[in-house]
Amino acid sequence: MKPKTSGRIFDHSGSSFNSFLDEEGIREEVESIAVKRVLAWQLERAMRRRQKTKQAMAKELRTSRSQLDRLLDPRNVSVSLGTITRAARVLGKRVVIRIADAKVGRIERASPSEARSRKALSSRAIRRSRLTRNVSRRAV
């Protein structure tokens, strides 16, 4: 069986993914889901590292397990910043939010000082991950 087509031909060659999302009218939705997926992943990872169960986490947050499940659900974007901040605090973390310039068209190059700070941050993160990997190997 042949799938139905709308008869419109879309030529997206040469366009960016962001312009495609803009044309489809779903950019904001996709970006909010992406941010929530990252937050949920970071919270779950912190819970695993602290060996904290969902039940214990919900108890410390003074909320129900189902509310915690909504917080950890990557598709549920209707979680308040206050809830995210409380969960991070329980896990010994803090929330950092930053507003960045919207880039139009092609990706703009970072200034030399931004590039140096990004490189320093990424090299620090690599060293930290190597250290934690070495420590976990020794523990085994």
Secondary structure, DSSP 8 states (H G I E B T S, - for coil): ------S-----TT--HHHHHHHHT-HHHHHHHHHHHHHHHHHHHHHHHTT--HHHHHHHHTS-HHHHHHHH-TT-----HHHHHHHHHHTT------------SS-----HHHHHHHHHHHHHHHHHHHHHHHHHHHH-
